[in-house]
Amino acid sequence: MMEETSELNERQQGLAEEADAASPALEDLQRAYDDLNNRYLRLAADFDNYRKRMAREIEARTTFAIEDFAVELLEVMDNFERAEKADGAGLREGMEQIKKLFTTILDRHGIKPIESRNHPFDPERQEAIAYITSDAEEGIVIDEVICGYCMQDKVIRCAKVVVSRGLEE
């Protein structure tokens, strides 16, 4: 039994020595962990700040883009007000100038009308509101009720059109 107790004491002493030797390594690991954790927390905070800053910048750009477009449209509004005050002959000329100015502004922003009349019906760019019998070939747009528009190559409003059924037999 003494022998066992002695062996146990030796074992405990060996474990205590190993624990003392591992203690600095454990402390080094704890410091390294704390350092990495702090770096992670700073990086996460930096990323969150970046995300919020980018959202604010995008919002500001959008607002300023809309503001610039609105200022250009106000020129059109001013011309409408002048046209309202004009007499019969001046009114028509004023309306033509307003349309030209408005078209120029839209063109400057990449907004262009969709050519529909006498072209094949395209459901991606046009909405058929009527099909009628006509001399035109079947599936050809014969009238445009409301003009459609594209911005860059994206349809922002479909044209509302009348499509030919062809001749009835």
TIFIGU-920120 format. One record per atom (N, C-alpha, C): atom name; z negated, y negated, x. Coordinates in Angstrom, 2 decimals, padded with zeros to 5 digits. Atoms other than C-alpha are relative to their C-alpha. Layout:
N
{atom CA,{Z,Y,X}}
...
***
This chain:
169
{atom N,{000.00,001.17,000.82}}
{atom CA,{000.00,000.00,000.00}}
{atom C,{000.00,-001.24,000.87}}
{atom N,{000.02,001.11,-000.94}}
{atom CA,{-000.76,-002.32,002.88}}
{atom C,{001.38,-000.24,000.57}}
{atom N,{-001.35,000.09,-000.55}}
{atom CA,{002.56,-001.55,004.24}}
{atom C,{000.92,-000.72,-000.97}}
{atom N,{-000.83,000.64,001.02}}
{atom CA,{004.19,-002.59,001.00}}
{atom C,{-000.32,-001.48,-000.11}}
{atom N,{000.41,001.40,000.08}}
{atom CA,{002.19,-005.82,000.88}}
{atom C,{000.54,-000.75,001.20}}
{atom N,{-000.51,000.62,-001.21}}
{atom CA,{003.16,-006.62,004.42}}
{atom C,{001.51,-000.20,-000.10}}
{atom N,{-001.45,000.07,000.16}}
{atom CA,{006.78,-005.90,003.65}}
{atom C,{000.36,-001.09,-001.02}}
{atom N,{-000.22,001.04,001.02}}
{atom CA,{006.56,-008.12,000.57}}
{atom C,{-000.22,-001.38,000.58}}
{atom N,{000.28,001.30,-000.62}}
{atom CA,{005.03,-010.95,002.57}}
{atom C,{001.14,-000.41,000.93}}
{atom N,{-001.11,000.28,-000.90}}
{atom CA,{007.75,-010.68,005.14}}
{atom C,{001.24,-000.42,-000.79}}
{atom N,{-001.16,000.31,000.85}}
{atom CA,{010.36,-010.71,002.43}}
{atom C,{-000.14,-001.40,-000.60}}
{atom N,{000.24,001.32,000.56}}
{atom CA,{008.80,-013.78,000.78}}
{atom C,{000.19,-001.07,001.06}}
{atom N,{-000.14,000.95,-001.09}}
{atom CA,{008.64,-015.52,004.11}}
{atom C,{001.48,-000.18,000.34}}
{atom N,{-001.44,000.06,-000.28}}
{atom CA,{012.30,-014.69,004.74}}
{atom C,{000.74,-000.82,-001.07}}
{atom N,{-000.62,000.75,001.09}}
{atom CA,{013.28,-016.04,001.35}}
{atom C,{-000.36,-001.48,000.09}}
{atom N,{000.44,001.39,-000.14}}
{atom CA,{011.25,-019.20,001.94}}
{atom C,{000.78,-000.67,001.13}}
{atom N,{-000.78,000.55,-001.11}}
{atom CA,{013.03,-019.72,005.27}}
{atom C,{001.45,-000.24,-000.43}}
{atom N,{-001.38,000.15,000.49}}
{atom CA,{016.42,-019.17,003.61}}
{atom C,{000.08,-001.20,-000.94}}
{atom N,{000.02,001.12,000.94}}
{atom CA,{015.48,-021.66,000.87}}
{atom C,{-000.09,-001.32,000.76}}
{atom N,{000.11,001.21,-000.81}}
{atom CA,{014.42,-024.21,003.51}}
{atom C,{001.34,-000.30,000.69}}
{atom N,{-001.29,000.19,-000.67}}
{atom CA,{017.73,-023.68,005.32}}
{atom C,{001.07,-000.44,-001.00}}
{atom N,{-000.99,000.33,001.02}}
{atom CA,{019.72,-023.97,002.06}}
{atom C,{-000.26,-001.36,-000.63}}
{atom N,{000.36,001.27,000.62}}
{atom CA,{017.89,-027.10,000.93}}
{atom C,{000.90,-001.16,000.45}}
{atom N,{-000.91,001.09,-000.39}}
{atom CA,{019.95,-029.57,003.07}}
{atom C,{001.42,000.20,-000.53}}
{atom N,{-001.34,-000.28,000.51}}
{atom CA,{023.17,-027.85,002.01}}
{atom C,{000.06,-000.31,-001.50}}
{atom N,{000.07,000.28,001.43}}
{atom CA,{022.09,-028.08,-001.62}}
{atom C,{-000.02,-001.50,-000.25}}
{atom N,{000.04,001.45,000.13}}
{atom CA,{021.28,-031.76,-001.17}}
{atom C,{001.37,-000.61,000.28}}
{atom N,{-001.36,000.49,-000.30}}
{atom CA,{024.71,-032.32,000.41}}
{atom C,{000.94,000.25,-001.18}}
{atom N,{-000.82,-000.31,001.17}}
{atom CA,{026.36,-030.58,-002.53}}
{atom C,{-000.32,-000.92,-001.17}}
{atom N,{000.41,000.89,001.09}}
{atom CA,{024.35,-032.67,-004.99}}
{atom C,{000.55,-001.40,000.23}}
{atom N,{-000.56,001.32,-000.31}}
{atom CA,{025.41,-035.90,-003.20}}
{atom C,{001.51,-000.03,-000.23}}
{atom N,{-001.46,-000.07,000.19}}
{atom CA,{029.04,-034.80,-003.18}}
{atom C,{000.33,000.02,-001.49}}
{atom N,{-000.20,-000.05,001.45}}
{atom CA,{028.81,-033.97,-006.90}}
{atom C,{-000.21,-001.38,-000.62}}
{atom N,{000.29,001.33,000.54}}
{atom CA,{027.20,-037.34,-007.69}}
{atom C,{001.12,-000.99,000.36}}
{atom N,{-001.09,000.89,-000.43}}
{atom CA,{029.89,-039.13,-005.66}}
{atom C,{001.27,000.26,-000.83}}
{atom N,{-001.18,-000.34,000.80}}
{atom CA,{032.71,-037.28,-007.45}}
{atom C,{-000.17,-000.42,-001.46}}
{atom N,{000.26,000.37,001.39}}
{atom CA,{031.09,-037.86,-010.83}}
{atom C,{000.12,-001.52,-000.18}}
{atom N,{-000.11,001.46,000.07}}
{atom CA,{030.78,-041.61,-010.15}}
{atom C,{001.46,-000.45,000.11}}
{atom N,{-001.43,000.34,-000.14}}
{atom CA,{034.41,-041.76,-009.00}}
{atom C,{000.75,000.31,-001.30}}
{atom N,{-000.63,-000.36,001.28}}
{atom CA,{035.46,-039.95,-012.17}}
{atom C,{-000.32,-001.03,-001.08}}
{atom N,{000.41,000.97,001.03}}
{atom CA,{033.47,-042.34,-014.38}}
{atom C,{000.70,-001.35,000.22}}
{atom N,{-000.70,001.26,-000.29}}
{atom CA,{034.97,-045.40,-012.61}}
{atom C,{001.48,000.12,-000.35}}
{atom N,{-001.41,-000.22,000.30}}
{atom CA,{038.46,-043.93,-012.90}}
{atom C,{000.24,000.02,-001.50}}
{atom N,{-000.13,-000.04,001.46}}
{atom CA,{037.96,-043.21,-016.60}}
{atom C,{-000.14,-001.40,-000.59}}
{atom N,{000.18,001.38,000.48}}
{atom CA,{036.71,-046.79,-017.16}}
{atom C,{001.22,-000.85,000.36}}
{atom N,{-001.21,000.74,-000.41}}
{atom CA,{039.65,-048.20,-015.16}}
{atom C,{001.18,000.34,-000.90}}
{atom N,{-001.10,-000.41,000.86}}
{atom CA,{042.09,-046.16,-017.21}}
{atom C,{-000.15,-000.57,-001.40}}
{atom N,{000.25,000.56,001.33}}
{atom CA,{040.48,-047.28,-020.47}}
{atom C,{000.31,-001.49,-000.02}}
{atom N,{-000.31,001.43,-000.10}}
{atom CA,{040.69,-050.91,-019.34}}
{atom C,{001.51,-000.23,000.10}}
{atom N,{-001.45,000.10,-000.12}}
{atom CA,{044.34,-050.40,-018.35}}
{atom C,{000.67,000.22,-001.35}}
{atom N,{-000.59,-000.29,001.32}}
{atom CA,{045.17,-048.88,-021.73}}
{atom C,{-000.19,-001.17,-000.95}}
{atom N,{000.27,001.15,000.88}}
{atom CA,{043.52,-051.79,-023.57}}
{atom C,{000.83,-001.21,000.42}}
{atom N,{-000.80,001.13,-000.49}}
{atom CA,{045.26,-054.36,-021.34}}
{atom C,{001.47,000.16,-000.37}}
{atom N,{-001.40,-000.25,000.36}}
{atom CA,{048.66,-052.73,-021.93}}
{atom C,{000.22,-000.21,-001.50}}
{atom N,{-000.13,000.19,001.45}}
{atom CA,{048.07,-052.71,-025.70}}
{atom C,{000.02,-001.49,-000.32}}
{atom N,{000.00,001.45,000.22}}
{atom CA,{047.22,-056.45,-025.57}}
{atom C,{001.32,-000.62,000.44}}
{atom N,{-001.27,000.54,-000.50}}
{atom CA,{050.34,-057.17,-023.48}}
{atom C,{001.16,000.33,-000.93}}
{atom N,{-001.06,-000.39,000.93}}
{atom CA,{052.59,-055.24,-025.85}}
{atom C,{-000.09,-000.83,-001.27}}
{atom N,{000.21,000.82,001.20}}
{atom CA,{051.09,-057.08,-028.82}}
{atom C,{000.47,-001.43,000.25}}
{atom N,{-000.40,001.37,-000.33}}
{atom CA,{051.63,-060.43,-027.07}}
{atom C,{001.52,-000.10,000.11}}
{atom N,{-001.46,000.01,-000.13}}
{atom CA,{055.25,-059.58,-026.19}}
{atom C,{000.66,000.06,-001.37}}
{atom N,{-000.55,-000.13,001.35}}
{atom CA,{055.96,-058.53,-029.76}}
{atom C,{-000.15,-001.31,-000.76}}
{atom N,{000.25,001.26,000.70}}
{atom CA,{054.39,-061.69,-031.13}}
{atom C,{000.94,-001.09,000.50}}
{atom N,{-000.87,001.04,-000.55}}
{atom CA,{056.35,-063.93,-028.76}}
{atom C,{001.46,000.27,-000.34}}
{atom N,{-001.38,-000.33,000.37}}
{atom CA,{059.60,-062.08,-029.51}}
{atom C,{000.27,-000.41,-001.44}}
{atom N,{-000.15,000.39,001.40}}
{atom CA,{059.09,-062.58,-033.24}}
{atom C,{-000.01,-001.51,-000.12}}
{atom N,{000.08,001.45,000.04}}
{atom CA,{058.15,-066.21,-032.63}}
{atom C,{001.32,-000.63,000.43}}
{atom N,{-001.29,000.52,-000.46}}
{atom CA,{061.35,-066.87,-030.65}}
{atom C,{001.08,000.19,-001.07}}
{atom N,{-000.98,-000.27,001.05}}
{atom CA,{063.43,-065.25,-033.38}}
{atom C,{-000.23,-000.92,-001.19}}
{atom N,{000.33,000.87,001.13}}
{atom CA,{061.61,-067.26,-036.07}}
{atom C,{000.45,-001.44,000.27}}
{atom N,{-000.42,001.36,-000.34}}
{atom CA,{062.29,-070.54,-034.23}}
{atom C,{001.52,-000.13,-000.18}}
{atom N,{-001.45,000.03,000.18}}
{atom CA,{066.00,-069.68,-034.19}}
{atom C,{000.37,-000.01,-001.49}}
{atom N,{-000.28,-000.03,001.44}}
{atom CA,{065.92,-068.89,-037.91}}
{atom C,{-000.35,-001.32,-000.67}}
{atom N,{000.35,001.30,000.56}}
{atom CA,{064.26,-072.23,-038.59}}
{atom C,{001.17,-000.98,000.11}}
{atom N,{-001.21,000.81,-000.10}}
{atom CA,{067.48,-073.87,-037.35}}
{atom C,{000.89,000.25,-001.22}}
{atom N,{-000.81,-000.35,001.17}}
{atom CA,{069.28,-072.03,-040.13}}
{atom C,{-000.61,-000.63,-001.25}}
{atom N,{000.69,000.59,001.15}}
{atom CA,{066.66,-073.18,-042.65}}
{atom C,{000.25,-001.51,-000.06}}
{atom N,{-000.27,001.44,-000.03}}
{atom CA,{067.12,-076.80,-041.54}}
{atom C,{001.40,-000.30,-000.52}}
{atom N,{-001.38,000.21,000.45}}
{atom CA,{070.85,-076.50,-042.12}}
{atom C,{000.14,000.27,-001.49}}
{atom N,{-000.01,-000.24,001.44}}
{atom CA,{070.28,-075.01,-045.57}}
{atom C,{-000.52,-001.23,-000.75}}
{atom N,{000.56,001.18,000.66}}
{atom CA,{068.13,-078.00,-046.48}}
{atom C,{000.99,-001.17,000.04}}
{atom N,{-001.02,001.06,-000.06}}
{atom CA,{070.85,-080.39,-045.28}}
{atom C,{001.14,000.30,-000.96}}
{atom N,{-001.09,-000.38,000.89}}
{atom CA,{073.46,-078.44,-047.24}}
{atom C,{-000.36,-000.24,-001.46}}
{atom N,{000.44,000.25,001.38}}
{atom CA,{071.40,-078.74,-050.43}}
{atom C,{000.22,-001.45,-000.40}}
{atom N,{-000.14,001.42,000.27}}
{atom CA,{071.67,-082.51,-050.14}}
{atom C,{001.45,-000.47,000.01}}
{atom N,{-001.41,000.39,-000.12}}
{atom CA,{075.44,-082.49,-049.59}}
{atom C,{000.70,000.07,-001.35}}
{atom N,{-000.82,-000.06,001.22}}
{atom CA,{078.11,-083.07,-052.25}}
{atom C,{000.85,001.27,000.02}}
{atom N,{-000.79,-001.22,000.18}}
{atom CA,{080.60,-080.40,-053.41}}
{atom C,{000.81,000.42,001.21}}
{atom N,{-000.86,-000.36,-001.13}}
{atom CA,{083.07,-080.53,-050.49}}
{atom C,{-000.84,000.26,001.25}}
{atom N,{000.86,-000.15,-001.17}}
{atom CA,{080.38,-080.95,-047.84}}
{atom C,{-000.86,001.24,-000.10}}
{atom N,{000.84,-001.18,000.20}}
{atom CA,{078.36,-078.13,-049.35}}
{atom C,{000.69,001.26,000.52}}
{atom N,{-000.74,-001.20,-000.44}}
{atom CA,{081.06,-075.51,-048.74}}
{atom C,{000.11,000.03,001.52}}
{atom N,{-000.12,000.07,-001.45}}
{atom CA,{081.61,-076.68,-045.18}}
{atom C,{-001.36,000.27,000.66}}
{atom N,{001.34,-000.23,-000.52}}
{atom CA,{077.85,-076.73,-044.58}}
{atom C,{-000.40,001.47,-000.07}}
{atom N,{000.32,-001.42,000.16}}
{atom CA,{077.47,-073.19,-045.91}}
{atom C,{000.76,000.84,001.03}}
{atom N,{-000.78,-000.72,-001.01}}
{atom CA,{080.25,-071.98,-043.61}}
{atom C,{-000.62,-000.17,001.39}}
{atom N,{000.63,000.24,-001.29}}
{atom CA,{078.53,-073.60,-040.62}}
{atom C,{-001.32,000.77,000.11}}
{atom N,{001.27,-000.74,000.00}}
{atom CA,{075.21,-072.05,-041.61}}
{atom C,{000.27,001.49,000.25}}
{atom N,{-000.33,-001.41,-000.19}}
{atom CA,{076.81,-068.61,-041.84}}
{atom C,{000.40,000.27,001.45}}
{atom N,{-000.43,-000.14,-001.39}}
{atom CA,{078.41,-069.10,-038.41}}
{atom C,{-001.22,-000.04,000.93}}
{atom N,{001.20,000.11,-000.82}}
{atom CA,{075.08,-070.20,-036.89}}
{atom C,{-000.86,001.26,-000.14}}
{atom N,{000.82,-001.19,000.26}}
{atom CA,{073.24,-067.30,-038.51}}
{atom C,{000.61,001.23,000.69}}
{atom N,{-000.69,-001.12,-000.64}}
{atom CA,{075.86,-064.81,-037.26}}
{atom C,{-000.18,-000.06,001.51}}
{atom N,{000.19,000.18,-001.44}}
{atom CA,{075.55,-066.26,-033.75}}
{atom C,{-001.41,000.43,000.42}}
{atom N,{001.39,-000.38,-000.31}}
{atom CA,{071.76,-065.82,-033.80}}
{atom C,{-000.17,001.52,-000.06}}
{atom N,{000.11,-001.46,000.12}}
{atom CA,{072.02,-062.23,-035.03}}
{atom C,{000.70,000.68,001.18}}
{atom N,{-000.77,-000.58,-001.10}}
{atom CA,{074.68,-061.47,-032.41}}
{atom C,{-000.78,-000.12,001.32}}
{atom N,{000.78,000.23,-001.22}}
{atom CA,{072.48,-062.94,-029.65}}
{atom C,{-001.12,001.02,000.13}}
{atom N,{001.09,-000.98,-000.01}}
{atom CA,{069.77,-060.45,-030.64}}
{atom C,{000.51,001.43,-000.15}}
{atom N,{-000.56,-001.34,000.05}}
{atom CA,{072.15,-057.50,-030.71}}
{atom C,{000.11,000.57,-001.40}}
{atom N,{-000.10,-000.45,001.39}}
{atom CA,{072.32,-057.34,-034.52}}
{atom C,{001.42,-000.25,-000.47}}
{atom N,{-001.42,000.11,000.37}}
{atom CA,{075.85,-056.61,-035.69}}
{atom C,{000.25,000.68,-001.34}}
{atom N,{-000.32,-000.65,001.28}}
{atom CA,{077.38,-055.81,-039.07}}
{atom C,{000.71,001.33,000.22}}
{atom N,{-000.68,-001.30,-000.03}}
{atom CA,{078.57,-052.28,-039.77}}
{atom C,{001.33,-000.16,-000.73}}
{atom N,{-001.34,000.04,000.63}}
{atom CA,{082.30,-052.14,-040.45}}
{atom C,{000.12,001.21,-000.92}}
{atom N,{-000.04,-001.11,000.96}}
{atom CA,{082.70,-050.09,-043.61}}
{atom C,{001.32,000.10,-000.74}}
{atom N,{-001.19,000.01,000.85}}
{atom CA,{085.71,-051.11,-045.66}}
{atom C,{001.19,000.67,000.71}}
{atom N,{-001.18,-000.74,-000.46}}
{atom CA,{088.76,-048.81,-045.21}}
{atom C,{-000.31,000.98,001.14}}
{atom N,{000.41,-001.01,-000.97}}
{atom CA,{086.79,-046.43,-042.96}}
{atom C,{-000.53,001.21,-000.78}}
{atom N,{000.58,-001.17,000.67}}
{atom CA,{085.68,-042.87,-043.79}}
{atom C,{-001.49,-000.21,-000.26}}
{atom N,{001.41,000.11,000.36}}
{atom CA,{082.30,-042.67,-045.53}}
{atom C,{-000.85,000.72,001.04}}
{atom N,{000.91,-000.56,-001.00}}
{atom CA,{079.48,-042.05,-043.02}}
{atom C,{-001.43,-000.10,-000.56}}
{atom N,{001.33,000.06,000.61}}
{atom CA,{076.13,-041.11,-044.64}}
{atom C,{-001.10,-000.44,000.97}}
{atom N,{000.98,000.48,-000.98}}
{atom CA,{074.31,-042.01,-041.40}}
{atom C,{-000.07,-001.53,000.01}}
{atom N,{-000.09,001.45,-000.09}}
{atom CA,{075.43,-045.65,-041.69}}
{atom C,{000.23,-000.67,-001.36}}
{atom N,{-000.35,000.56,001.30}}
{atom CA,{076.30,-046.08,-045.36}}
{atom C,{-000.70,000.77,-001.12}}
{atom N,{000.57,-000.61,001.20}}
{atom CA,{074.83,-045.41,-048.79}}
{atom C,{001.03,-000.20,-001.11}}
{atom N,{-000.99,000.09,001.07}}
{atom CA,{077.34,-044.61,-051.51}}
{atom C,{-000.72,-000.32,-001.31}}
{atom N,{000.62,000.35,001.28}}
{atom CA,{076.38,-046.38,-054.73}}
{atom C,{000.93,000.31,-001.16}}
{atom N,{-000.95,-000.38,001.05}}
{atom CA,{079.54,-045.39,-056.61}}
{atom C,{001.17,000.75,000.61}}
{atom N,{-001.23,-000.71,-000.37}}
{atom CA,{082.50,-043.04,-056.40}}
{atom C,{001.00,-000.31,-001.12}}
{atom N,{-000.98,000.31,001.03}}
{atom CA,{085.63,-044.20,-058.18}}
{atom C,{001.37,000.52,000.39}}
{atom N,{-001.37,-000.44,-000.21}}
{atom CA,{089.20,-043.03,-058.59}}
{atom C,{000.81,-001.19,000.50}}
{atom N,{-000.83,001.08,-000.54}}
{atom CA,{091.63,-045.06,-056.50}}
{atom C,{001.19,000.57,000.74}}
{atom N,{-001.17,-000.40,-000.77}}
{atom CA,{094.88,-045.00,-054.55}}
{atom C,{-000.38,000.43,001.42}}
{atom N,{000.43,-000.33,-001.35}}
{atom CA,{092.89,-044.63,-051.33}}
{atom C,{-000.33,001.49,000.10}}
{atom N,{000.30,-001.40,-000.28}}
{atom CA,{092.33,-041.25,-049.74}}
{atom C,{-001.45,000.31,-000.36}}
{atom N,{001.36,-000.39,000.36}}
{atom CA,{089.24,-039.33,-050.85}}
{atom C,{-000.94,-000.16,001.20}}
{atom N,{001.01,000.18,-001.05}}
{atom CA,{086.10,-040.24,-048.88}}
{atom C,{000.13,-001.28,000.80}}
{atom N,{-000.18,001.28,-000.69}}
{atom CA,{087.35,-043.67,-047.78}}
{atom C,{-000.79,-001.07,-000.75}}
{atom N,{000.75,001.10,000.59}}
{atom CA,{085.14,-046.71,-048.38}}
{atom C,{001.01,-001.04,-000.48}}
{atom N,{-000.96,000.98,000.53}}
{atom CA,{087.06,-049.04,-050.70}}
{atom C,{-000.64,-001.35,-000.30}}
{atom N,{000.67,001.28,000.23}}
{atom CA,{084.43,-051.72,-051.29}}
{atom C,{-001.39,000.04,000.63}}
{atom N,{001.32,000.12,-000.59}}
{atom CA,{081.29,-052.95,-049.59}}
{atom C,{-000.80,-000.96,-000.87}}
{atom N,{000.81,000.82,000.88}}
{atom CA,{078.63,-054.23,-051.99}}
{atom C,{-001.01,-000.80,000.81}}
{atom N,{000.96,000.65,-000.89}}
{atom CA,{076.01,-055.01,-049.33}}
{atom C,{000.30,000.47,001.42}}
{atom N,{-000.31,-000.30,-001.39}}
{atom CA,{076.74,-055.20,-045.62}}
{atom C,{-001.18,000.68,000.68}}
{atom N,{001.03,-000.66,-000.79}}
{atom CA,{074.84,-052.88,-043.31}}
{atom C,{-000.03,-000.61,001.39}}
{atom N,{000.14,000.57,-001.34}}
{atom CA,{073.56,-053.84,-039.85}}
{atom C,{-000.58,001.00,000.98}}
{atom N,{000.53,-000.79,-001.11}}
{atom CA,{072.88,-052.18,-036.50}}
{atom C,{-000.63,-000.94,001.01}}
{atom N,{000.60,000.74,-001.11}}
{atom CA,{070.58,-053.41,-033.76}}
{atom C,{000.07,000.93,001.20}}
{atom N,{-000.39,-000.84,-001.12}}
{atom CA,{071.77,-052.08,-030.41}}
{atom C,{000.80,001.15,-000.64}}
{atom N,{-000.81,-000.97,000.73}}
{atom CA,{073.15,-048.77,-031.72}}
{atom C,{-000.79,000.68,-001.11}}
{atom N,{000.86,-000.57,001.03}}
{atom CA,{070.40,-048.14,-034.28}}
{atom C,{000.26,-000.71,-001.33}}
{atom N,{-000.20,000.58,001.33}}
{atom CA,{071.07,-048.66,-037.99}}
{atom C,{-001.33,-000.56,-000.48}}
{atom N,{001.24,000.60,000.53}}
{atom CA,{068.50,-051.12,-039.34}}
{atom C,{000.11,-000.22,-001.51}}
{atom N,{-000.21,000.02,001.44}}
{atom CA,{070.05,-051.35,-042.80}}
{atom C,{001.35,000.64,-000.28}}
{atom N,{-001.25,-000.67,000.37}}
{atom CA,{072.65,-049.03,-044.33}}
{atom C,{000.83,-000.91,-000.91}}
{atom N,{-000.89,000.73,000.89}}
{atom CA,{075.68,-050.57,-045.98}}
{atom C,{000.03,000.72,-001.35}}
{atom N,{-000.13,-000.59,001.34}}
{atom CA,{075.88,-050.02,-049.75}}
{atom C,{001.48,-000.14,-000.36}}
{atom N,{-001.46,-000.01,000.12}}
{atom CA,{079.46,-049.00,-050.47}}
{atom C,{000.47,000.78,-001.23}}
{atom N,{-000.71,-000.74,001.05}}
{atom CA,{081.90,-047.76,-053.09}}
{atom C,{001.02,000.86,000.71}}
{atom N,{-000.84,-000.98,-000.70}}
{atom CA,{083.78,-044.62,-052.03}}
{atom C,{001.07,000.52,-000.96}}
{atom N,{-001.12,-000.50,000.79}}
{atom CA,{087.15,-043.38,-053.23}}
{atom C,{-000.12,001.50,-000.24}}
{atom N,{-000.11,-001.42,000.32}}
{atom CA,{087.49,-040.06,-055.02}}
{atom C,{001.43,000.49,000.19}}
{atom N,{-001.42,-000.33,-000.08}}
{atom CA,{091.23,-040.18,-054.51}}
{atom C,{000.61,-000.12,-001.39}}
{atom N,{-000.67,000.05,001.29}}
{atom CA,{093.73,-039.88,-057.34}}
{atom C,{-000.36,001.22,-000.83}}
{atom N,{000.28,-001.13,000.88}}
{atom CA,{092.82,-037.75,-060.34}}
{atom C,{001.33,000.56,-000.46}}
{atom N,{-001.24,-000.63,000.44}}
{atom CA,{095.47,-035.28,-061.35}}
{atom C,{-000.15,000.62,-001.35}}
***
